[in-house]
């Protein structure tokens, strides 16, 4: 499939998204030295080093974007090795961070932003982008880095303008905005370079919650909007 245009159906409140934050899954690990916990001075506790790293990360000045808001770096899990400890000073500690990306940010920007922190110098610290692995229906295993770039089109971009025209023709009054979460447009726009917009009913805050919901009137309006975008773009 080689699309000329892509419309992402994620929630926009019937507005038009011309960009979106990306996402990276970052794995950090600190390396210590094991010893019996009755003699901790003979080892080097990797968890204590990771606590220093986590504290330093909390002070990172992340960039901001006028349309997308701030970049995000959120700690999502932490675990030591060996686990359970059974009277052993941990020689390894691993954390996972969810990093929300802004336009132009690269893998190197994300990793160096942590590794070059003054507060982590002298610590044996490794940082990498996590690897994703999926098995296809054929049995083939697909692997790729979990780095999904941000994307943004100018207000004047031809596809943005044709999509707006189509929505207006459908009787809607959209504003342009950007997704705060990551969508499949990170690939279509951010990697493949296919002109992409986002349009859908409901709000971002309605997604991934217990009482996820959708107003039927918005669903019907979205259907008109999709038709309008197609007609305005393809003539």
C-alpha positions in Angstrom: 0.0 0.0 0.0 1.4 3.4 -1.0 -1.1 6.1 0.2 -1.0 9.6 -1.1 -2.6 11.0 2.0 -3.5 9.6 5.5 -6.2 10.6 7.9 -5.8 9.4 11.5 -9.1 8.7 13.2 -7.9 9.4 16.7 -10.0 11.8 18.8 -9.7 15.5 18.1 -13.0 16.8 19.3 -13.9 17.3 15.6 -11.0 19.6 15.2 -8.1 19.0 12.7 -4.7 17.8 14.0 -1.8 18.9 11.8 0.9 17.4 14.1 1.4 15.2 17.1 4.0 14.4 19.8 6.1 11.3 19.2 7.1 8.7 21.6 10.3 6.8 22.6 10.7 4.0 25.2 14.0 4.5 26.9 15.8 1.8 28.9 18.4 2.9 31.5 20.6 0.6 33.5 23.2 1.2 36.2 25.9 -1.3 36.8 27.2 -2.1 40.3 29.1 -4.9 42.0 27.4 -7.7 44.0 28.3 -8.6 47.5 26.6 -10.2 50.5 24.2 -7.8 52.1 25.9 -8.4 55.4 28.9 -6.7 54.0 27.6 -4.0 51.6 30.9 -2.1 51.7 32.4 -4.9 49.6 30.0 -4.3 46.7 28.5 -1.4 44.9 24.7 -0.9 45.0 23.3 -0.3 41.5 19.9 0.7 43.0 21.5 3.6 44.9 23.2 4.7 41.7 19.8 4.6 39.9 18.2 6.6 42.6 20.8 9.3 41.9 20.1 9.1 38.1 16.3 9.3 38.7 16.8 12.4 40.9 19.0 14.0 38.3 16.4 13.3 35.5 13.7 15.1 37.5 15.7 18.3 37.1 16.0 18.0 33.3 14.8 21.1 31.5 12.8 19.6 28.6 11.9 21.6 25.5 8.4 23.0 24.8 6.5 23.6 21.7 3.8 26.3 21.2 1.3 23.9 19.6 2.2 20.6 21.3 3.2 21.7 24.7 6.1 20.3 26.7 8.2 17.2 26.0 7.6 14.5 28.6 10.0 12.1 30.4 8.0 9.8 32.8 9.4 6.9 34.8 7.2 3.9 34.3 9.1 1.0 35.9 12.2 0.1 37.9 13.6 -3.3 38.9 16.9 -4.6 40.4 18.9 -7.7 39.6 19.1 -10.2 41.1 15.4 -10.1 42.1 14.4 -11.1 44.7 17.6 -10.1 46.3 18.1 -12.9 48.9 20.8 -11.1 50.8 22.7 -9.9 47.7 23.6 -6.3 47.0 22.1 -5.7 43.5 24.6 -5.5 40.7 22.2 -4.1 38.1 19.2 -1.8 38.2 17.0 -1.1 35.2 14.4 1.6 34.6 12.0 2.4 31.7 11.1 5.9 30.8 8.3 7.0 28.5 9.6 10.0 26.5 7.1 12.1 24.6 8.9 13.8 21.7 8.6 17.2 20.0 9.4 17.9 16.3 13.0 17.6 15.4 14.0 15.5 18.4 16.3 12.6 17.6 17.3 9.4 19.3 20.7 11.0 20.1 19.0 14.0 21.6 16.9 11.8 23.9 19.8 9.6 25.1 22.4 12.3 25.4 20.0 14.4 27.4 20.3 11.8 30.1 23.9 10.6 29.7 25.3 14.1 29.7 23.6 15.2 32.9 26.1 16.6 35.4 24.6 14.6 38.2 25.2 11.2 36.6 28.8 11.6 35.7 30.9 8.9 37.4 28.0 6.4 37.4 28.2 3.3 35.2 25.1 4.2 33.3 23.9 2.7 30.0 21.0 4.2 28.0 19.3 2.9 24.9 16.0 2.9 22.9 14.0 -0.2 23.7 13.5 -2.8 21.0 10.0 -3.9 20.0 9.3 -7.5 18.8 6.2 -8.8 17.2 5.4 -12.1 15.5 3.4 -11.9 12.3 0.7 -14.3 11.2 3.3 -16.0 9.0 5.5 -16.7 12.0 8.1 -14.2 11.0 9.5 -12.1 13.9 9.7 -8.3 13.3 12.0 -6.2 15.4 12.3 -2.4 15.5 13.3 0.3 17.9 10.5 1.9 19.9 11.2 5.4 18.6 8.3 7.1 16.9 9.1 10.7 15.9 6.9 13.8 16.3 5.4 15.3 13.2 4.0 18.7 12.2 2.7 20.3 9.0 2.4 24.0 8.5 -1.1 25.6 8.6 -0.6 26.5 4.9 0.2 22.9 3.8 -2.0 21.9 0.8 -3.4 18.8 2.6 -4.1 20.8 5.8 -5.9 23.4 3.7 -7.9 20.9 1.6 -8.9 19.0 4.8 -10.1 22.3 6.4 -12.1 23.1 3.3 -13.7 19.7 3.3 -14.7 20.0 7.0 -16.2 23.5 6.4 -18.1 22.1 3.5 -19.5 19.4 5.8 -20.9 22.1 8.1 -18.2 21.8 10.7 -16.1 24.6 12.3 -12.7 23.0 13.2 -9.7 24.6 14.8 -6.2 23.3 14.0 -4.3 21.7 16.8 -1.9 18.9 17.5 -2.1 15.5 19.3 -0.6 15.4 22.7 -0.3 11.6 22.5 1.5 9.5 19.9 -0.5 8.1 17.0 0.1 6.0 13.9 0.9 9.3 12.2 4.4 9.0 13.8 5.0 6.5 11.0 2.9 7.8 8.1 4.1 11.4 8.6 7.2 11.2 10.8 8.9 8.3 9.0 7.3 7.7 5.6 6.7 11.3 4.8 3.1 10.8 3.7 0.9 14.0 4.2 -1.2 13.2 7.2 -3.9 14.9 9.3 -5.9 13.8 12.3 -9.6 14.1 12.7 -12.1 12.3 14.9 -14.9 12.5 17.4 -14.4 12.6 21.2 -11.5 14.1 23.1 -8.1 12.8 23.9 -8.9 12.6 27.5 -11.7 10.1 26.7 -9.2 7.5 25.5 -7.8 4.6 27.6 -10.1 5.3 30.6 -12.6 3.0 32.3 -15.7 4.9 31.1 -14.5 5.6 27.6 -17.3 7.0 25.6 -18.4 8.7 22.4 -21.4 10.9 21.6 -23.5 9.6 18.7 -24.0 13.1 17.4 -20.2 13.5 17.2 -19.9 10.2 15.5 -22.3 11.2 12.8 -20.6 14.6 12.4 -17.2 12.8 12.0 -18.6 10.7 9.3 -19.7 13.8 7.4 -16.2 15.2 8.1 -14.4 12.2 6.6 -16.5 12.4 3.5 -15.8 16.1 3.2 -12.0 15.6 3.6 -12.0 13.0 0.9 -14.1 15.0 -1.6 -12.1 18.2 -1.0 -8.7 16.4 -1.4 -9.5 14.1 -4.3 -12.0 16.3 -6.1 
